[in-house]
Amino acid sequence: GEVSIERAGAQIGVTPGLAVQAADTVVTGASGRCGITFRDNSLLSLGPNSRLVVERFQFDSTTYEGGFDSTLKQGKLAVVSGKIAKHGKDQMKIRTPTSILGVRGTEFVVEAAAPR
């Protein structure tokens, strides 16, 4: 399905292995789905009609220190947290238009309705 990244005002078509950068917005179309693996082994899966902003990702592979902040603007997101969330509380945060989730080493699914 259709998946793209909005980066610095441009729209980039996604191909396997494309690196996601801070401030990127990952967008899936009506039939699009996307899986993202981060360096700390966090796994994110986006469903159709989703918009996810990756605001910050920092990870030290030696100490497991870092931070991961993102916002699900709309759609569905499944998460299996990686080493960042397991290393320290509140180092991984997922925001939606109505909530903030502080992840502490777990698996979950969150859904955000499209803006009206």
N, C-alpha and C positions, 0 to 999 in steps of 0.2 A: 504494500500500500504506500500511500504518499507520506513521506517524512522529510522535513527540512529543518534547517537551523537558521534562525535570524541572528546575524552577527554584524554589529556596527552598521546597521541600516541596510545590509544586504541579505538576500535570501540564498542559502546554499543548499543544494541537493545533498542528501546524506547517502554515503556509501559505507559498506562495512569497513571498520577500522578508522573512520574519521574521528579525530580527537575533538572532544567537547572542551570549550574554554570557559573561563569565568565570564559572566554576563551574557552567555549564549542563551537563547530561547529555543528549545526543541519543540517542534510543532508536528502533530500528526493529523492527517486528513481523515475523512469519513471511513476509509478502509485501512488506515495506517496504524501500525503498531511498531514499537521501537524498544529495544533492549540496550541498556547502557551499563558497562562494567567499569568501575572506577579503580584506581591504583590500590586502594585499600580493600578491594574485593567487595565493595558495596555493589549490589545489583539493583537496578531500577528498570521497571517495565512500564511503558506508557501505553494506554489503550487508545482507541480511535478518538478523534476530535479533542486532543489534549494539547495543553500548552504548559511547559515546564521551564522555568527560568533557573539556571544554575548560577547562583550569585557568587558563591565562594567554594573552592575546594583546595585545601592545603593538607599535605600528608607527608610525614617523615617516616620512611619505611624502616628505619632503625628503632626509633622510639615509639612509633605509632601515634605521636602527637599530631594534632591538626584540627581542622574544622571543616564542616560541610554544611552550607546553607543553600536552600533552594525554595522556590515558590511554585506550587501547582496552581496556576491561574484558572484552569478548567480541565475537566476530563478525569481519568482514572489513573492512579499510580500505585503499582505494587513495589514494595521495597523489601530487600533482604539486606540488613545493615552489615557493614564490614568492620574492619579493625578500628576505625575512628570511633564509632559509637560504642564499641565494646571496651575501648580503652578508658574512656572518661565520660561522665554524664554531661549532657548538654553540648557536646561537641558536634552533634548532627541535629539540624533542625529542618523541618519541612513545614512551610507555611501554606495556608490556603486563604481564600478571601475572608474566611470566618474563624480560623483557628491557627494555632502554632503547635506543632508536635515536637517535643524534645525526645529524640530517639535514644534508647539505652540498650542497644544490642538485641534486636528482635526482628520479626517479620510482620508486615502489616500491609493493608490496602487502604487507600484514601481516595475519596471522590469529591470533586468540586464542580458544582453546577456552573454552566456557562453564564456570564453576566447577562442581566436582563436589560 
